[in-house]
Amino acid sequence: MTGIRRFVALAVFVALFAAGALAEDVKGILVDVACSAKIIKEGQAAAKAHTRECALMEQCVKSGYGVYTAEGKYIVFDATGNEMAVAALKASKKTDNLMVKVSGKLTGELIEVKKLKIL
C-alpha cells in the first residue's frame, strides 16, 4: 500500500509541475479587440495612447481584449481573461499606457488567462 501511495503522490506532483510549466507570462499593453487593428497598424505609440475610457466603452467591452506585446504581436484573451480585463480596468486609476502582465496557457494567438494585473 505504501508503494502505491508514493506512486500516486509522485504522479500528482509531476502532473501539477507539468501544468505549471505550460503557463507563460506575457507583458504588453491591454487593448480591446475593436481597437486592435488600428494599434497593430500604428504600433507601440498608439498602444500606449489607447485609453482606459475607450477600452471600457460598450462596443469595446463586447469585442473582448488582448495584449499587444513589445514585439508587435497581438494575443487574444479567452472569456475568463476578458472578464478579468474588465474588472482590472474598472479597478485601475490609470488613464492610458495600460501595461499588463498576463499569466496563462498560450496557444498560438490565444491565451487562456489565469492571472491578469495592470502594472
FIKOLZA-1660 file (N, C-alpha, C; in steps of 0.1 Angstrom, whole numbers, plus 5000, padded with zeros to 4 digits):
% residues 119
   i   px   py   pz ch aa at
   1 5008 4988 5000  A  M  N
   1 5000 5000 5000  A  M CA
   1 5009 5013 5000  A  M  C
   2 5019 5013 5008  A  T  N
   2 5027 5025 5009  A  T CA
   2 5034 5028 4995  A  T  C
   3 5038 5018 4988  A  G  N
   3 5044 5020 4975  A  G CA
   3 5034 5026 4965  A  G  C
   4 5021 5022 4966  A  I  N
   4 5011 5028 4957  A  I CA
   4 5008 5042 4961  A  I  C
   5 5008 5045 4973  A  R  N
   5 5006 5059 4978  A  R CA
   5 5017 5068 4973  A  R  C
   6 5029 5063 4974  A  R  N
   6 5041 5071 4969  A  R CA
   6 5040 5073 4955  A  R  C
   7 5036 5063 4947  A  F  N
   7 5035 5064 4933  A  F CA
   7 5024 5074 4929  A  F  C
   8 5013 5074 4936  A  V  N
   8 5002 5083 4933  A  V CA
   8 5006 5097 4936  A  V  C
   9 5013 5099 4948  A  A  N
   9 5017 5112 4952  A  A CA
   9 5027 5118 4942  A  A  C
  10 5036 5109 4937  A  L  N
  10 5046 5113 4927  A  L CA
  10 5039 5117 4914  A  L  C
  11 5030 5109 4910  A  A  N
  11 5022 5112 4897  A  A CA
  11 5015 5125 4898  A  A  C
  12 5009 5128 4910  A  V  N
  12 5002 5141 4912  A  V CA
  12 5011 5152 4911  A  V  C
  13 5023 5151 4918  A  F  N
  13 5033 5161 4918  A  F CA
  13 5038 5164 4903  A  F  C
  14 5041 5154 4896  A  V  N
  14 5045 5155 4882  A  V CA
  14 5035 5162 4874  A  V  C
  15 5022 5158 4875  A  A  N
  15 5011 5164 4867  A  A CA
  15 5010 5179 4871  A  A  C
  16 5011 5182 4884  A  L  N
  16 5010 5197 4887  A  L CA
  16 5022 5204 4882  A  L  C
  17 5033 5199 4883  A  F  N
  17 5045 5205 4878  A  F CA
  17 5044 5208 4863  A  F  C
  18 5040 5198 4856  A  A  N
  18 5038 5199 4841  A  A CA
  18 5028 5209 4838  A  A  C
  19 5017 5210 4845  A  A  N
  19 5007 5220 4842  A  A CA
  19 5012 5234 4844  A  A  C
  20 5020 5236 4855  A  G  N
  20 5026 5248 4858  A  G CA
  20 5037 5252 4848  A  G  C
  21 5043 5242 4842  A  A  N
  21 5054 5245 4832  A  A CA
  21 5048 5250 4819  A  A  C
  22 5035 5247 4817  A  L  N
  22 5029 5252 4805  A  L CA
  22 5024 5266 4806  A  L  C
  23 5023 5271 4818  A  A  N
  23 5019 5285 4820  A  A CA
  23 5030 5294 4815  A  A  C
  24 5026 5305 4808  A  E  N
  24 5035 5315 4804  A  E CA
  24 5031 5329 4809  A  E  C
  25 5041 5338 4810  A  D  N
  25 5038 5352 4813  A  D CA
  25 5040 5360 4801  A  D  C
  26 5030 5369 4798  A  V  N
  26 5031 5378 4787  A  V CA
  26 5029 5392 4792  A  V  C
  27 5038 5401 4788  A  K  N
  27 5037 5415 4792  A  K CA
  27 5034 5423 4779  A  K  C
  28 5027 5434 4781  A  G  N
  28 5024 5442 4770  A  G CA
  28 5013 5452 4774  A  G  C
  29 5006 5457 4764  A  I  N
  29 4996 5468 4766  A  I CA
  29 4982 5462 4764  A  I  C
  30 4973 5463 4773  A  L  N
  30 4959 5458 4772  A  L CA
  30 4952 5467 4762  A  L  C
  31 4946 5460 4752  A  V  N
  31 4939 5466 4741  A  V CA
  31 4927 5458 4738  A  V  C
  32 4915 5465 4736  A  D  N
  32 4903 5457 4732  A  D CA
  32 4905 5453 4717  A  D  C
  33 4898 5443 4714  A  V  N
  33 4898 5437 4700  A  V CA
  33 4893 5447 4690  A  V  C
  34 4883 5455 4694  A  A  N
  34 4877 5465 4685  A  A CA
  34 4888 5476 4680  A  A  C
  35 4897 5479 4689  A  C  N
  35 4908 5488 4686  A  C CA
  35 4921 5482 4681  A  C  C
  36 4922 5469 4681  A  S  N
  36 4934 5462 4679  A  S CA
  36 4940 5464 4665  A  S  C
  37 4931 5465 4655  A  A  N
  37 4936 5466 4641  A  A CA
  37 4944 5479 4640  A  A  C
  38 4938 5490 4645  A  K  N
  38 4945 5503 4645  A  K CA
  38 4958 5503 4653  A  K  C
  39 4958 5496 4664  A  I  N
  39 4970 5495 4672  A  I CA
  39 4981 5487 4665  A  I  C
  40 4977 5476 4659  A  I  N
  40 4987 5468 4652  A  I CA
  40 4993 5476 4640  A  I  C
  41 4985 5483 4633  A  K  N
  41 4989 5491 4622  A  K CA
  41 4998 5503 4626  A  K  C
  42 4995 5509 4637  A  E  N
  42 5002 5522 4641  A  E CA
  42 5013 5519 4652  A  E  C
  43 5013 5508 4658  A  G  N
  43 5024 5504 4667  A  G CA
  43 5023 5508 4682  A  G  C
  44 5035 5508 4688  A  Q  N
  44 5036 5510 4703  A  Q CA
  44 5030 5523 4707  A  Q  C
  45 5033 5534 4700  A  A  N
  45 5029 5547 4704  A  A CA
  45 5013 5547 4705  A  A  C
  46 5007 5541 4695  A  A  N
  46 4992 5541 4695  A  A CA
  46 4987 5532 4707  A  A  C
  47 4994 5521 4709  A  A  N
  47 4990 5512 4720  A  A CA
  47 4991 5520 4734  A  A  C
  48 5002 5527 4736  A  K  N
  48 5004 5534 4748  A  K CA
  48 4994 5546 4750  A  K  C
  49 4989 5551 4739  A  A  N
  49 4979 5562 4739  A  A CA
  49 4965 5557 4740  A  A  C
  50 4963 5544 4738  A  H  N
  50 4949 5539 4740  A  H CA
  50 4944 5540 4754  A  H  C
  51 4932 5546 4756  A  T  N
  51 4928 5549 4769  A  T CA
  51 4919 5539 4776  A  T  C
  52 4919 5540 4789  A  R  N
  52 4910 5532 4797  A  R CA
  52 4896 5535 4794  A  R  C
  53 4893 5548 4792  A  E  N
  53 4879 5552 4788  A  E CA
  53 4874 5545 4775  A  E  C
  54 4883 5544 4765  A  C  N
  54 4879 5538 4753  A  C CA
  54 4878 5523 4755  A  C  C
  55 4887 5517 4762  A  A  N
  55 4886 5502 4765  A  A CA
  55 4874 5498 4773  A  A  C
  56 4867 5507 4780  A  L  N
  56 4855 5504 4787  A  L CA
  56 4843 5508 4780  A  L  C
  57 4844 5513 4768  A  M  N
  57 4832 5517 4760  A  M CA
  57 4824 5503 4757  A  M  C
  58 4811 5504 4756  A  E  N
  58 4803 5492 4754  A  E CA
  58 4808 5483 4743  A  E  C
  59 4810 5489 4731  A  Q  N
  59 4814 5481 4720  A  Q CA
  59 4828 5475 4721  A  Q  C
  60 4836 5482 4729  A  C  N
  60 4850 5477 4731  A  C CA
  60 4849 5465 4741  A  C  C
  61 4841 5466 4752  A  V  N
  61 4840 5456 4761  A  V CA
  61 4834 5443 4754  A  V  C
  62 4824 5445 4746  A  K  N
  62 4818 5434 4739  A  K CA
  62 4827 5427 4729  A  K  C
  63 4837 5434 4724  A  S  N
  63 4847 5428 4714  A  S CA
  63 4857 5419 4721  A  S  C
  64 4859 5421 4734  A  G  N
  64 4869 5413 4741  A  G CA
  64 4882 5420 4741  A  G  C
  65 4893 5414 4747  A  Y  N
  65 4906 5420 4749  A  Y CA
  65 4917 5411 4745  A  Y  C
  66 4929 5417 4745  A  G  N
  66 4941 5410 4743  A  G CA
  66 4953 5419 4747  A  G  C
  67 4964 5414 4745  A  V  N
  67 4977 5421 4749  A  V CA
  67 4985 5423 4737  A  V  C
  68 4990 5436 4735  A  Y  N
  68 4998 5440 4724  A  Y CA
  68 5013 5440 4730  A  Y  C
  69 5021 5431 4725  A  T  N
  69 5035 5430 4730  A  T CA
  69 5045 5439 4724  A  T  C
  70 5056 5441 4731  A  A  N
  70 5067 5449 4726  A  A CA
  70 5072 5445 4712  A  A  C
  71 5069 5432 4709  A  E  N
  71 5074 5426 4696  A  E CA
  71 5063 5429 4685  A  E  C
  72 5052 5436 4688  A  G  N
  72 5042 5439 4679  A  G CA
  72 5032 5428 4676  A  G  C
  73 5031 5418 4685  A  K  N
  73 5022 5407 4684  A  K CA
  73 5010 5410 4693  A  K  C
  74 4998 5406 4687  A  Y  N
  74 4986 5408 4695  A  Y CA
  74 4980 5394 4699  A  Y  C
  75 4979 5392 4712  A  I  N
  75 4974 5379 4717  A  I CA
  75 4961 5381 4723  A  I  C
  76 4951 5374 4719  A  V  N
  76 4937 5375 4723  A  V CA
  76 4935 5367 4736  A  V  C
  77 4926 5372 4745  A  F  N
  77 4922 5366 4757  A  F CA
  77 4911 5356 4755  A  F  C
  78 4910 5346 4763  A  D  N
  78 4898 5337 4764  A  D CA
  78 4887 5345 4772  A  D  C
  79 4875 5339 4773  A  A  N
  79 4864 5345 4780  A  A CA
  79 4868 5349 4795  A  A  C
  80 4875 5340 4802  A  T  N
  80 4879 5344 4815  A  T CA
  80 4888 5356 4816  A  T  C
  81 4897 5357 4806  A  G  N
  81 4906 5368 4805  A  G CA
  81 4899 5381 4802  A  G  C
  82 4889 5380 4794  A  N  N
  82 4880 5392 4791  A  N CA
  82 4874 5397 4804  A  N  C
  83 4868 5388 4812  A  E  N
  83 4862 5392 4824  A  E CA
  83 4872 5398 4834  A  E  C
  84 4884 5392 4835  A  M  N
  84 4895 5398 4843  A  M CA
  84 4899 5411 4838  A  M  C
  85 4900 5413 4825  A  A  N
  85 4904 5426 4819  A  A CA
  85 4894 5437 4823  A  A  C
  86 4881 5434 4822  A  V  N
  86 4871 5444 4825  A  V CA
  86 4872 5448 4840  A  V  C
  87 4873 5438 4849  A  A  N
  87 4875 5441 4863  A  A CA
  87 4887 5449 4866  A  A  C
  88 4898 5445 4860  A  A  N
  88 4911 5453 4862  A  A CA
  88 4910 5467 4857  A  A  C
  89 4904 5469 4846  A  L  N
  89 4902 5483 4840  A  L CA
  89 4893 5491 4849  A  L  C
  90 4882 5485 4854  A  K  N
  90 4873 5493 4863  A  K CA
  90 4880 5496 4876  A  K  C
  91 4889 5488 4881  A  A  N
  91 4896 5490 4894  A  A CA
  91 4908 5499 4892  A  A  C
  92 4913 5501 4880  A  S  N
  92 4925 5509 4878  A  S CA
  92 4922 5524 4878  A  S  C
  93 4932 5531 4882  A  K  N
  93 4932 5546 4881  A  K CA
  93 4940 5551 4869  A  K  C
  94 4947 5542 4862  A  K  N
  94 4955 5546 4850  A  K CA
  94 4945 5550 4839  A  K  C
  95 4949 5560 4832  A  T  N
  95 4941 5565 4821  A  T CA
  95 4946 5561 4807  A  T  C
  96 4958 5557 4806  A  D  N
  96 4964 5552 4793  A  D CA
  96 4976 5544 4796  A  D  C
  97 4984 5540 4786  A  N  N
  97 4995 5531 4788  A  N CA
  97 4992 5520 4797  A  N  C
  98 4982 5512 4794  A  L  N
  98 4977 5501 4802  A  L CA
  98 4985 5489 4801  A  L  C
  99 4997 5490 4807  A  M  N
  99 5007 5478 4807  A  M CA
  99 5001 5467 4816  A  M  C
 100 5002 5455 4811  A  V  N
 100 4997 5444 4819  A  V CA
 100 5007 5432 4819  A  V  C
 101 5005 5424 4829  A  K  N
 101 5012 5411 4830  A  K CA
 101 5001 5401 4830  A  K  C
 102 5002 5392 4821  A  V  N
 102 4991 5381 4819  A  V CA
 102 4998 5368 4821  A  V  C
 103 4993 5359 4829  A  S  N
 103 4998 5345 4830  A  S CA
 103 4987 5336 4826  A  S  C
 104 4991 5326 4818  A  G  N
 104 4982 5316 4814  A  G CA
 104 4988 5306 4803  A  G  C
 105 4980 5298 4797  A  K  N
 105 4984 5289 4787  A  K CA
 105 4983 5295 4774  A  K  C
 106 4994 5297 4767  A  L  N
 106 4995 5303 4754  A  L CA
 106 4994 5293 4743  A  L  C
 107 4984 5294 4734  A  T  N
 107 4983 5285 4723  A  T CA
 107 4981 5294 4710  A  T  C
 108 4992 5295 4703  A  G  N
 108 4992 5304 4691  A  G CA
 108 4989 5318 4695  A  G  C
 109 4978 5324 4690  A  E  N
 109 4975 5338 4692  A  E CA
 109 4964 5339 4703  A  E  C
 110 4962 5329 4711  A  L  N
 110 4952 5329 4722  A  L CA
 110 4959 5325 4735  A  L  C
 111 4955 5333 4746  A  I  N
 111 4960 5329 4759  A  I CA
 111 4948 5326 4768  A  I  C
 112 4948 5315 4774  A  E  N
 112 4938 5311 4785  A  E CA
 112 4943 5317 4798  A  E  C
 113 4937 5328 4801  A  V  N
 113 4942 5337 4812  A  V CA
 113 4940 5331 4826  A  V  C
 114 4950 5330 4834  A  K  N
 114 4949 5325 4848  A  K CA
 114 4950 5337 4857  A  K  C
 115 4959 5347 4854  A  K  N
 115 4961 5359 4862  A  K CA
 115 4963 5370 4852  A  K  C
 116 4958 5382 4856  A  L  N
 116 4960 5394 4849  A  L CA
 116 4962 5406 4858  A  L  C
 117 4972 5414 4856  A  K  N
 117 4975 5425 4865  A  K CA
 117 4979 5437 4857  A  K  C
 118 4972 5448 4859  A  I  N
 118 4976 5461 4853  A  I CA
 118 4988 5466 4861  A  I  C
 119 4999 5469 4854  A  L  N
 119 5012 5473 4861  A  L CA
 119 5012 5488 4863  A  L  C
% end
